[in-house]
Amino acid sequence: MERFADLFDALDRTTSTNDKVAALSAYFRSAPAADAAWALYFLTGRRIKRLLVARALVEWALRESGLPGWLFEESFSAVGDLAETISLLLDTRSGGTPERLPLSEWIERRLLPLRGLDPAMQGRMIATFWNGLDRRGRFLFNKLVTGEFRVGVSHTLVVRALAQAAGLDAPTIEHRLMGSWEPSAGFFEQLMAPESAGDRSRPYPFYLASPLTEPPESLGPIEDWLCEWKWDGIRAQIVRRGGQTFLWSRGDELLTDRFPEVRTAADALPDGLVVDGEILAFRDTAPLAFSVLQRRIGRQKLSEDILAAAPVAFVAFDLLEQAGADVRTLPLRERRSRLEQLLSGCGPHLRVSPTVAASDWAELAQKRTQARDRGVEGLMLKRLESPYKTGRRRGDWWKWKIDPFTIDAVLVYAQPGHGRRAALLTDYTFAVWRGNELVPIAKAYSGLSNDEIAELDKWIRQHTVERFGPVRSVEPVRVFELHFEAIARSSRHKSGLAVRFPRIARWRSDKSPRDADTIERVLALLDAQR
Amino acid sequence: MLAVTPAGLYCARGGFHIDPWQPVERALITHAHADHARPGSVSYLCAAPCAPLLAARVGAGAEVRSLAYGETLTLDGPGPGSGGVGGGIAVSFHPSGHILGAAQIRLQAEGAVWVVSGDYKRAPDPTCPPFEPLRCDVFVSEASYALPIYRWDEPAAVIDEIVAWWDAAAAAARAAVLFCYALGKGQRILAELALRRPERTVFVHGALASWLALYRAAGVRLPPTELVVETQKGRAFAGELVLAPPSARGSVWMRRFGEHETGFASGWMRVRGTRRRQGYDRGFALSDHADWPSLLQTVRETGARRVLTMHGFAEPLARHLREQGVEASALSTPALTDED
């Protein structure tokens, strides 16, 4: 835990990304693999499921410190963080020498076994653990046990540091981190190994398009570009390896069982194949609204009725692996033609995304106006000579949406609504990233169905971090797509921006918080408006 | 003996205010921080080592008189009707350990003894004599950090951290810019450094410089210092330690340092969230105020039967003392600017 605490301090004490990468990479090089795996687990925003309620932690801290409840509350409001308040209050300088126990043992032998114990027993054990820790150790322990551990470091920096420590390139690390994994020594050793047999289900890191903010003419001749509709569904990869089919969402979720039609269709494909595309609710020749697809998500059992009411298709647009070979560096022109050959005759559940033909940009712009009627979000423009890259790299893939004012934002605060909704938490505040910080960008009240509101209300109550009167801050993990009409600069808002008529377009349960937009992206919208 | 008036704590019988926040006839001053020593009053009385600092603070034209620590002076009210029943008030100044010249003010009339603590700390400080515990009937205590979360580490350990931070910045060829209040904290840090690196030059912002001369004149040992604005244009500051007031942060003055790290030495840095919100790379919880255990210890040592609290967390301290069986209440005073 000492080494992990040192790493936490080092990250906490600098805003320089180079310093952060250096500290991370030194940690990954020196820490035992079992510890490094857990550290990576937390650094990438994963968390242990809540082991106990915060209120109980407060009770035990009161007992240990001998302070009255009101003085604890005064202290808490001065600190603003429960884990830290407790560590400061218990810092009576008389604690013995901290026990030196590796991070993995702290987690596996002490934290995890707390689950399910009766509260009195939990309290006794936690008091013992506190005694064996110093101030910062107690702080980290409290953060971990309440599932609130967070550190200001982005996914990209962690990947860069791992790559540096392993002597590998970042895309390799990124690829090995895809999918689900267990924080074990074995996993970490595989991750850092020069050659990895790897998990055969693993998808590739997704290449993401950037919003087009300049006129399309700036892209050069239209002949250099492949144009497709921008689908409004769940981005996913079909992985066919070892005779098995896996369907992965971009949010690292394995969806194979949720979409049996797609799996059955994909089972017919040759082995050693990875295809990138979009899962859509689709009937005959046209996509259905995203809300139809949503009825399939989260449903444990798929009845005949729901399969009939919400039919789906995987609309493929890229080929990443063929005959077991990574083909991402081939030009799109070539990947696309191979994809068309491979998927011809696969049936309605597995189809190729059609191209949108236009002889010049003006004609394409004309076709873009059909987007709303076609149930798509706009157009995708992809450079025919480009390789398949990793992450959001500007230049080769552009999304040219019809509604420029669409952002993905993270839910950060909630409070009760008014009137009919006074009993429900329905007034939400959403935030986008500024560096590693989430800055509130919009408040929105409408757009969710009653079922969604009820579900979200329940979730918020279970994942409240802090309360400020009626306002609750929540764990920043839920992503929503917001729509708004206009955007302007504002000195009254922390983000420096004000949006007009924001509303929730939908709950993006397929996206993780790091997929949410950045303030730079929102500023680009501001510029695009002019 | 004392009452809170719009101008501040007032003693009618002695005809004086203590640390008034408006101009008055006669002001008794605990120490020279701007929120305690305001210009405009006719005459000032303070502890002897405070006098040069106070004169600099309130400007020429004001009468500044002083008493040696422990020396007694009897003050009378402005005359009949002042409530004086003859004899006046015996006042004396006693070290409070806050900064150079800082004092508690002891007031005695007939059998009753009141002590106004001013700002104080119990931790060692090479720039001033330690706090002197005084027995009294009524103790007026500051409460800037009166919450149990505020508990200071040994100053030596904090200074070690500052030195280690400076060395690490130097190893990375960066300047270490340490923000601290210009009067008191800056000189205390320098005096601590003088004990460890007596020959090493430290660079300072102009706001600290005039006070430095007064500290040196008072016999406080400081390391060599150089005024940043007097250094050669284009001078590199990599590896150097620079002390500056928080107000210099983000100013054009900072540009000359090139790659640098920032730190803030203040009791508020005890709380991580405070440091993070203010955006310092490092926080060093070094305070010139009493922490929670010292506040409680001091109240016990005075033996006071009544305690009045002011500044900061006055209410929580008073409530806690009441729960411990001490008669205590919080004085309502305007929010003061923060000097630590």
Interface residues (C-beta under 8 A of the other chain):
Chain A: D12 R13 T14 T15 S65 L67 P68 W70 L71 E74 S75 A78 V79 G80 D81 E84 T85 L88 L89 D91 T92 R93 F139
Chain B: L147 P148 I149 R151 E261 R270 V271 R272 G273 R276 G279 D281 R282 F313 P316 R319 H320 E323
